[in-house]
Amino acid sequence: MLYSPFPTYYDNVLFRWKRVTITAKMLHYNQILQGKLFVMTDKFEITNQEIQQAFLMLIGSTKFSKLTINQICSAANISRITFYRHYADKFDLLETINNAKIVILKNYIQCRLDEQDISNTLLRMTKFLKQDAANIESLFKITKIGNQNSLEHKIKELLYDEFSNFMFKELQANVIKGIPVSYFAELYAANATIFIKYSLESGTNPQLITSLNKIQKFVFDFLKSK
């Protein structure tokens, strides 16, 4: 097929589909930010939730790489045409779900956690995530997603940003004793993500919490000491 510089019928349809999909996703994210997580505004949103629930159910027993659109449609009791009104493909669906999880987690951290009590943030976050443990664990297992970042990577980025913002507010500096705060943020984010992942899979270990708090306290004391 020869390349054409002019928009085709397919291009026009795809553009209109993307515009509708982006509008629907913006509505969904606004509901999340407003705390209206379970409010169904119309049939489109109800179907959207059913597609996501079907997807989450399937990845509990089926590898993402093997999962097909037909399987998702069958589980959600919809047609392929209906699926493509909502998502471009299964990668788009996964990205939407992962981003929604991050929005909820970020909102929880910013609205409910005391920034001065950051040493206990991980334990509270883990308890919060355990409410959706089965789905989070299944999403954690999906690591190869083409050009997308995995949920684990997104959580690590979120923790990095939260730690960096906290330390900058506390210290008003990006470099402490010749060491960039970003280095400690990377270290914190990596350890925190591993802790969350391990705790969801194996349960909360009191000894692990104690050792992790000691490490964090050492880092905080080091950064704040003169």
Backbone bond lengths (Angstrom), bond angles and torsions (degrees), N, CA, C in turn:
res aa  C-N    CA-C-N  psi(-1)  N-CA   C-N-CA  omega(-1)  CA-C   N-CA-C  phi
1 M - - - 1.466 - - 1.531 108.80 -
2 L 1.339 116.07 128.56 1.458 120.79 -179.58 1.519 110.88 -75.37
3 Y 1.320 115.19 145.29 1.461 120.52 178.33 1.523 109.96 -73.51
4 S 1.314 116.42 134.58 1.460 121.17 177.63 1.514 109.68 -119.03
5 P 1.339 117.42 130.14 1.477 120.33 179.71 1.515 112.73 -75.69
6 F 1.343 116.47 -9.07 1.456 120.42 -176.93 1.533 109.97 -96.31
7 P 1.332 118.08 143.27 1.462 121.24 -179.74 1.518 111.74 -62.82
8 T 1.318 115.96 133.83 1.456 121.72 179.01 1.516 109.87 -92.65
9 Y 1.324 115.70 174.35 1.469 120.17 175.96 1.522 109.65 -59.19
10 Y 1.346 116.42 -40.93 1.468 120.26 179.49 1.520 110.69 -61.33
11 D 1.366 116.29 -42.82 1.470 120.05 179.82 1.523 111.04 -60.21
12 N 1.325 116.74 -41.58 1.466 121.01 -179.19 1.520 111.40 -66.03
13 V 1.339 116.22 -41.91 1.461 120.57 178.54 1.526 110.26 -64.67
14 L 1.346 115.84 -43.48 1.465 120.11 -179.77 1.515 110.83 -63.13
15 F 1.345 117.29 -39.64 1.461 120.61 178.84 1.523 110.93 -62.41
16 R 1.345 117.05 -44.68 1.460 120.60 179.66 1.518 110.75 -65.14
17 W 1.355 116.89 -38.50 1.467 120.63 178.94 1.522 110.85 -63.03
18 K 1.341 115.69 -44.38 1.465 119.58 -179.15 1.524 110.66 -62.85
19 R 1.344 117.56 -39.34 1.469 121.07 -179.19 1.529 110.61 -63.98
20 V 1.344 116.95 -42.05 1.467 120.99 178.33 1.515 110.57 -66.59
21 T 1.347 116.34 -43.03 1.467 120.83 -178.25 1.518 111.55 -64.36
22 I 1.348 117.28 -44.11 1.463 120.87 179.57 1.524 110.92 -62.13
23 T 1.334 116.76 -40.97 1.468 120.78 178.46 1.519 110.99 -61.79
24 A 1.332 116.12 -43.32 1.471 120.76 179.78 1.524 110.93 -64.41
25 K 1.333 116.23 -41.21 1.467 119.78 -179.03 1.528 110.70 -67.64
26 M 1.340 117.32 -38.62 1.464 120.48 177.88 1.522 110.22 -61.87
27 L 1.329 116.96 -39.81 1.457 121.41 177.37 1.517 110.28 -62.74
28 H 1.327 115.51 -43.36 1.470 120.34 -178.82 1.532 110.76 -63.30
29 Y 1.354 117.28 -45.91 1.460 120.78 -179.12 1.531 111.59 -65.12
30 N 1.326 116.35 -37.17 1.461 119.83 177.68 1.521 110.93 -63.11
31 Q 1.337 116.59 -37.35 1.470 120.50 177.26 1.520 110.37 -65.37
32 I 1.328 115.60 -39.33 1.465 119.52 178.89 1.525 110.46 -63.42
33 L 1.339 115.82 -47.60 1.459 120.24 -178.55 1.525 112.08 -62.84
34 Q 1.320 116.18 -30.10 1.458 120.72 179.40 1.527 111.95 -85.14
35 G 1.339 116.34 -0.94 1.451 120.27 179.82 1.513 114.30 81.98
36 K 1.342 117.52 8.33 1.464 121.21 -179.62 1.529 109.03 -93.87
37 L 1.317 114.83 65.09 1.458 119.90 -170.89 1.508 113.32 -71.16
38 F 1.319 117.94 -27.84 1.448 120.17 -173.36 1.532 112.38 -116.30
39 V 1.326 116.03 15.77 1.462 120.14 178.92 1.524 109.48 -82.86
40 M 1.326 117.91 123.40 1.448 122.22 177.76 1.525 108.51 -99.50
41 T 1.329 117.57 114.89 1.454 120.64 -173.92 1.520 113.00 -85.66
42 D 1.330 117.70 -32.28 1.451 120.69 179.97 1.522 109.99 -161.53
43 K 1.332 115.70 179.72 1.463 120.61 -176.56 1.524 111.82 -61.98
44 F 1.330 116.63 -36.04 1.467 120.05 179.27 1.523 110.98 -59.45
45 E 1.329 115.90 -45.01 1.461 119.89 -178.75 1.526 111.06 -70.78
46 I 1.323 117.69 -36.55 1.464 120.81 177.35 1.528 109.55 -61.43
47 T 1.320 116.40 -46.25 1.462 120.89 178.19 1.527 110.83 -62.75
48 N 1.318 116.11 -38.67 1.461 121.18 178.25 1.526 110.68 -59.44
49 Q 1.324 116.72 -44.13 1.455 121.16 178.59 1.528 110.85 -65.48
50 E 1.309 116.89 -38.05 1.468 120.53 179.76 1.522 111.09 -66.02
51 I 1.332 117.03 -38.10 1.466 121.10 176.89 1.524 110.29 -63.43
52 Q 1.322 116.43 -44.63 1.460 120.27 -179.20 1.529 111.37 -65.84
53 Q 1.320 116.66 -41.67 1.465 120.05 178.58 1.523 111.26 -64.23
54 A 1.330 117.11 -39.24 1.460 121.11 177.87 1.525 110.64 -64.00
55 F 1.329 115.59 -42.12 1.463 121.12 179.06 1.533 111.12 -61.78
56 L 1.333 116.51 -47.19 1.462 121.17 -179.31 1.529 111.56 -64.08
57 M 1.314 116.80 -36.27 1.460 120.53 177.51 1.531 110.23 -65.45
58 L 1.321 116.64 -42.18 1.467 121.41 -175.95 1.526 112.77 -69.76
59 I 1.328 117.58 -40.59 1.468 118.61 -176.71 1.525 111.94 -71.87
60 G 1.330 116.41 -8.00 1.461 119.40 174.53 1.515 111.51 -71.00
61 S 1.330 116.61 -21.56 1.470 120.50 -177.83 1.530 113.31 -130.99
62 T 1.335 117.10 -8.22 1.461 120.96 -178.03 1.528 110.28 -124.73
63 K 1.340 117.13 134.10 1.451 120.17 177.56 1.525 109.67 -64.04
64 F 1.318 115.60 141.36 1.455 120.53 -178.43 1.528 111.09 -58.12
65 S 1.335 116.81 -39.25 1.462 120.90 -178.63 1.527 112.17 -63.89
66 K 1.331 116.84 -25.27 1.465 121.50 -178.88 1.530 112.76 -95.87
67 L 1.306 116.24 -11.60 1.462 120.69 -175.63 1.529 110.97 -70.57
68 T 1.325 116.35 135.46 1.467 121.22 -178.91 1.526 110.97 -113.32
69 I 1.314 114.93 159.90 1.464 120.63 176.58 1.526 109.86 -63.55
70 N 1.309 117.13 -37.43 1.471 121.01 179.25 1.524 111.47 -60.21
71 Q 1.329 116.98 -39.63 1.464 120.82 178.56 1.529 110.45 -64.48
72 I 1.333 116.30 -43.19 1.465 120.51 179.38 1.528 110.24 -63.52
73 C 1.323 116.05 -43.96 1.472 120.82 -179.49 1.525 111.02 -63.30
74 S 1.319 116.05 -41.24 1.464 120.47 -179.87 1.528 110.53 -64.61
75 A 1.336 116.36 -44.48 1.460 120.71 -179.02 1.529 111.85 -66.92
76 A 1.339 116.66 -33.34 1.469 121.40 -179.33 1.525 111.85 -89.93
77 N 1.349 115.76 -5.65 1.465 121.86 -179.61 1.530 111.52 59.18
78 I 1.330 115.14 47.89 1.463 121.23 178.69 1.526 109.33 -132.37
79 S 1.313 117.14 169.49 1.457 121.96 176.66 1.526 109.63 -90.53
80 R 1.329 116.14 164.63 1.471 120.23 176.82 1.534 110.58 -63.07
81 I 1.329 116.32 -35.66 1.466 119.91 178.54 1.527 110.38 -59.64
82 T 1.340 115.71 -43.57 1.472 119.78 178.73 1.518 110.96 -63.67
83 F 1.342 116.68 -41.52 1.474 119.91 178.85 1.525 110.42 -57.70
84 Y 1.340 116.29 -46.91 1.466 120.07 -175.64 1.526 113.09 -73.37
85 R 1.317 117.35 -9.66 1.463 119.67 170.33 1.528 110.47 -73.86
86 H 1.320 115.69 -22.56 1.466 121.08 -176.80 1.531 112.80 -102.22
87 Y 1.330 116.35 -39.76 1.469 120.01 -173.31 1.522 111.23 -139.51
88 A 1.332 114.96 148.87 1.463 120.15 179.02 1.519 111.10 -72.48
89 D 1.342 116.49 -36.57 1.458 122.78 -179.49 1.523 108.41 -168.30
90 K 1.325 117.22 -174.17 1.466 120.19 -177.76 1.530 111.38 -69.75
91 F 1.332 116.87 -25.28 1.468 120.38 177.73 1.524 110.77 -68.79
92 D 1.313 116.37 -40.18 1.462 121.78 176.74 1.530 110.00 -63.85
93 L 1.321 116.47 -40.26 1.470 121.77 178.12 1.523 110.57 -63.34
94 L 1.326 116.45 -46.29 1.471 120.93 179.38 1.521 110.94 -61.92
95 E 1.333 117.26 -43.96 1.462 121.48 -179.93 1.525 111.24 -61.00
96 T 1.334 116.44 -40.97 1.464 121.22 179.38 1.525 110.96 -63.38
97 I 1.333 116.74 -44.48 1.464 121.07 -179.83 1.525 110.79 -65.92
98 N 1.329 117.09 -45.12 1.467 120.53 179.50 1.522 111.29 -61.31
99 N 1.325 116.71 -43.70 1.467 120.25 179.74 1.527 111.31 -63.99
100 A 1.332 116.32 -37.08 1.465 120.11 178.94 1.528 110.31 -65.04
101 K 1.343 116.97 -40.02 1.468 120.76 178.07 1.526 110.35 -62.30
102 I 1.329 116.56 -40.53 1.464 120.98 -179.31 1.527 110.76 -67.82
103 V 1.328 117.52 -40.42 1.472 121.33 178.46 1.523 109.94 -60.88
104 I 1.330 116.89 -44.39 1.459 121.41 -179.71 1.524 110.53 -63.95
105 L 1.341 116.30 -44.93 1.461 120.72 -179.19 1.523 111.07 -65.27
106 K 1.316 117.05 -42.43 1.471 120.65 179.58 1.525 110.65 -64.31
107 N 1.316 116.24 -41.91 1.459 120.85 178.24 1.521 110.44 -62.27
108 Y 1.330 116.70 -39.63 1.463 121.47 178.63 1.529 111.01 -63.72
109 I 1.328 116.10 -44.83 1.459 120.79 -178.72 1.530 110.44 -63.21
110 Q 1.317 116.62 -47.66 1.462 120.97 -174.40 1.526 112.93 -72.67
111 C 1.319 117.27 -31.90 1.464 120.30 -173.95 1.524 114.13 -94.38
112 R 1.325 118.34 -24.96 1.458 119.74 -170.44 1.522 115.57 -119.90
113 L 1.311 117.63 -12.80 1.456 118.99 -176.87 1.518 111.57 -104.13
114 D 1.323 115.60 139.28 1.452 121.81 177.35 1.525 108.01 -79.45
115 E 1.324 117.25 119.87 1.462 120.11 -177.81 1.528 112.46 -60.05
116 Q 1.305 116.78 -27.29 1.463 119.22 179.31 1.522 111.91 -73.63
117 D 1.314 117.36 -12.40 1.463 121.68 -177.03 1.520 110.23 -108.86
118 I 1.331 116.37 37.84 1.459 120.84 -172.78 1.526 112.77 -64.38
119 S 1.337 118.68 -23.70 1.458 120.61 -179.79 1.526 112.03 -65.33
120 N 1.341 117.16 -22.82 1.466 120.92 178.23 1.532 112.40 -102.04
121 T 1.324 116.00 4.50 1.461 120.27 -177.07 1.520 111.79 -59.78
122 L 1.312 117.19 -42.60 1.468 120.56 -176.92 1.520 112.13 -61.73
123 L 1.317 116.52 -42.35 1.463 119.84 -179.44 1.526 110.39 -63.85
124 R 1.323 116.62 -42.96 1.464 120.10 179.11 1.524 111.27 -66.53
125 M 1.336 116.45 -41.32 1.452 120.39 179.04 1.528 110.84 -62.43
126 T 1.331 116.14 -41.89 1.460 120.30 -179.40 1.526 110.49 -64.06
127 K 1.322 117.04 -42.79 1.468 120.65 178.14 1.521 110.40 -62.73
128 F 1.331 116.08 -38.59 1.459 120.56 178.51 1.528 110.75 -65.46
129 L 1.335 116.95 -44.81 1.460 121.38 -178.75 1.526 112.23 -68.58
130 K 1.330 116.71 -25.60 1.471 119.92 -179.69 1.527 111.56 -64.97
131 Q 1.317 117.42 -19.34 1.462 120.12 176.44 1.527 110.63 -64.08
132 D 1.330 115.53 -22.49 1.466 121.43 179.83 1.527 109.19 -127.73
133 A 1.340 115.63 35.18 1.463 122.01 -170.17 1.521 114.14 -57.39
134 A 1.338 117.35 -45.29 1.467 120.63 -176.58 1.528 111.32 -59.58
135 N 1.334 116.06 -45.81 1.466 119.86 -179.61 1.523 111.99 -69.16
136 I 1.335 117.05 -41.24 1.458 121.15 179.74 1.520 110.45 -62.35
137 E 1.345 116.81 -44.00 1.464 120.70 179.12 1.520 110.89 -61.06
138 S 1.325 117.02 -42.98 1.469 120.83 179.44 1.525 110.87 -63.45
139 L 1.325 116.79 -41.07 1.468 121.03 179.65 1.524 111.28 -69.02
140 F 1.330 117.36 -33.35 1.462 121.73 177.63 1.529 111.18 -62.15
141 K 1.319 116.57 -31.73 1.466 121.14 -176.44 1.527 112.61 -74.01
142 I 1.327 116.62 -15.20 1.466 120.27 179.45 1.530 108.04 -88.67
143 T 1.309 116.51 102.33 1.467 120.81 -174.81 1.527 113.25 -111.77
144 K 1.315 117.57 -26.15 1.464 121.15 -179.33 1.528 108.85 -103.32
145 I 1.345 115.82 104.72 1.464 119.97 -173.24 1.528 110.72 -131.62
146 G 1.302 118.64 35.25 1.455 120.08 -179.64 1.514 111.70 66.62
147 N 1.330 116.48 -122.18 1.470 121.16 -177.82 1.526 113.05 -89.70
148 Q 1.329 117.55 -2.29 1.459 120.73 -178.78 1.526 111.28 -85.30
149 N 1.325 115.12 157.13 1.457 120.98 172.19 1.522 109.42 -90.67
150 S 1.321 116.34 141.74 1.457 121.24 179.98 1.523 110.57 -72.56
151 L 1.331 116.41 167.49 1.464 120.23 177.36 1.522 110.08 -62.32
152 E 1.323 117.29 -39.41 1.464 120.86 178.47 1.527 110.67 -58.98
153 H 1.319 116.64 -43.24 1.466 120.77 179.25 1.524 110.77 -66.29
154 K 1.316 116.94 -39.90 1.471 121.00 179.64 1.524 111.08 -64.67
155 I 1.338 117.24 -40.59 1.462 120.71 177.78 1.522 110.34 -64.98
156 K 1.326 115.73 -40.15 1.468 119.89 178.86 1.529 110.44 -62.58
157 E 1.328 117.04 -40.76 1.469 121.07 177.39 1.523 111.43 -64.00
158 L 1.332 115.76 -41.16 1.463 120.44 179.27 1.525 110.41 -62.56
159 L 1.326 117.11 -45.72 1.461 121.18 -179.92 1.524 110.93 -65.40
160 Y 1.313 116.36 -37.82 1.473 120.63 176.76 1.526 110.58 -60.19
161 D 1.329 116.54 -47.29 1.467 120.98 -179.42 1.517 111.64 -64.09
162 E 1.350 116.61 -43.26 1.464 120.26 -178.37 1.525 110.93 -65.28
163 F 1.339 117.02 -42.01 1.468 120.94 179.63 1.529 110.09 -66.16
164 S 1.332 116.57 -44.54 1.472 120.53 -179.47 1.525 110.99 -61.28
165 N 1.334 116.50 -44.52 1.469 120.29 179.72 1.517 111.17 -63.77
166 F 1.334 116.27 -41.42 1.462 120.72 179.72 1.524 111.09 -62.09
167 M 1.348 116.35 -48.27 1.455 120.10 -176.46 1.523 111.56 -68.53
168 F 1.335 117.63 -34.54 1.459 119.06 178.86 1.524 110.74 -67.21
169 K 1.345 116.71 -38.80 1.464 120.44 176.93 1.525 110.58 -63.83
170 E 1.331 115.70 -37.70 1.463 120.26 -177.87 1.524 111.89 -74.18
171 L 1.349 116.36 -41.00 1.458 120.26 -169.92 1.520 114.28 -108.56
172 Q 1.355 116.81 -17.45 1.459 121.31 -178.96 1.529 111.79 54.06
173 A 1.328 116.84 40.65 1.467 121.27 179.16 1.518 109.38 -158.01
174 N 1.332 115.55 150.66 1.462 120.94 178.51 1.520 112.64 -97.85
175 V 1.347 115.43 -14.38 1.468 120.58 179.09 1.519 108.12 -130.49
176 I 1.337 117.03 126.61 1.464 122.31 -179.53 1.523 108.45 -122.41
177 K 1.345 115.62 121.63 1.463 121.03 179.31 1.525 111.81 53.80
178 G 1.314 115.15 38.85 1.453 120.28 178.11 1.517 114.78 80.00
179 I 1.340 117.41 -0.23 1.464 121.27 -177.84 1.524 109.23 -112.27
180 P 1.322 118.31 125.86 1.473 120.34 179.37 1.526 111.31 -63.47
181 V 1.325 116.14 137.49 1.466 120.44 176.64 1.533 109.70 -60.82
182 S 1.339 115.77 -28.37 1.471 120.01 179.87 1.533 111.48 -60.65
183 Y 1.343 116.40 -31.15 1.469 119.97 177.84 1.529 110.40 -64.06
184 F 1.328 115.46 -47.07 1.462 119.55 179.17 1.533 111.13 -67.36
185 A 1.333 116.29 -32.83 1.464 120.09 177.81 1.525 110.59 -64.99
186 E 1.343 116.33 -41.80 1.470 120.68 176.94 1.525 110.48 -62.24
187 L 1.320 116.28 -43.21 1.461 121.78 -179.81 1.520 110.84 -63.47
188 Y 1.327 115.79 -45.31 1.463 121.11 179.65 1.525 110.95 -62.88
189 A 1.332 116.38 -46.91 1.458 120.92 -177.12 1.527 111.44 -62.20
190 A 1.333 116.64 -41.72 1.467 120.80 179.79 1.526 110.81 -64.43
191 N 1.337 117.29 -48.96 1.465 121.55 179.91 1.523 111.52 -63.76
192 A 1.319 115.77 -40.87 1.459 120.58 -178.09 1.526 111.07 -65.29
193 T 1.329 116.90 -42.23 1.461 120.86 -179.93 1.523 111.08 -65.11
194 I 1.315 116.17 -42.31 1.470 120.47 177.69 1.527 110.17 -62.32
195 F 1.335 116.28 -41.62 1.470 120.71 179.54 1.527 110.81 -61.55
196 I 1.332 116.60 -46.71 1.463 121.17 -179.03 1.523 110.15 -62.07
197 K 1.329 115.99 -47.22 1.466 121.06 -178.47 1.530 111.05 -61.75
198 Y 1.319 116.20 -45.29 1.467 120.51 -179.58 1.530 110.92 -65.14
199 S 1.313 116.99 -42.34 1.466 121.37 -177.41 1.524 111.66 -66.16
200 L 1.323 116.89 -36.79 1.463 120.31 178.30 1.526 111.02 -68.01
201 E 1.331 116.14 -36.42 1.458 120.61 -177.81 1.525 112.85 -81.09
202 S 1.339 116.88 -39.38 1.470 120.56 -170.93 1.520 114.51 -116.36
203 G 1.324 117.37 -3.41 1.456 119.88 -177.84 1.522 110.99 92.88
204 T 1.311 115.68 161.63 1.464 121.12 -178.17 1.517 110.55 -76.42
205 N 1.325 115.81 127.25 1.462 122.69 -179.88 1.528 108.84 -105.62
206 P 1.357 118.32 113.67 1.480 121.29 -177.91 1.524 112.92 -56.37
207 Q 1.339 117.23 -39.47 1.462 120.31 -179.47 1.530 110.90 -66.59
208 L 1.318 115.66 -37.64 1.463 119.94 178.31 1.521 110.69 -65.50
209 I 1.334 116.15 -40.72 1.467 120.88 178.35 1.516 110.46 -62.18
210 T 1.338 116.39 -44.69 1.465 121.34 -179.63 1.524 111.14 -61.04
211 S 1.334 116.73 -45.85 1.466 120.20 -178.78 1.527 111.08 -66.90
212 L 1.332 116.28 -38.58 1.458 120.16 179.63 1.525 111.34 -66.55
213 N 1.326 116.80 -40.83 1.464 120.91 177.65 1.529 111.24 -63.52
214 K 1.338 116.20 -36.20 1.466 119.93 178.25 1.527 110.52 -65.56
215 I 1.326 115.79 -41.94 1.464 120.02 178.57 1.526 110.39 -62.93
216 Q 1.339 116.19 -45.67 1.456 120.20 179.84 1.516 111.68 -63.40
217 K 1.335 116.26 -41.39 1.465 120.31 -179.96 1.530 110.19 -63.15
218 F 1.323 116.09 -39.84 1.466 120.10 178.88 1.530 110.34 -61.92
219 V 1.345 115.98 -43.93 1.475 120.39 -179.55 1.521 110.42 -64.92
220 F 1.358 117.26 -45.61 1.467 120.35 -179.85 1.516 111.55 -63.14
221 D 1.322 116.74 -44.34 1.468 120.66 -179.88 1.517 111.15 -63.31
222 F 1.340 116.16 -39.45 1.454 120.96 179.00 1.533 110.96 -63.68
223 L 1.325 116.21 -44.07 1.459 120.13 -177.79 1.530 111.99 -68.86
224 K 1.357 116.04 -33.86 1.463 119.33 -176.05 1.524 113.71 -87.93
225 S 1.350 116.70 -15.97 1.458 119.79 -178.88 1.517 110.69 -72.86
226 K 1.308 116.45 151.49 1.466 121.04 -178.96 1.517 110.01 -95.23
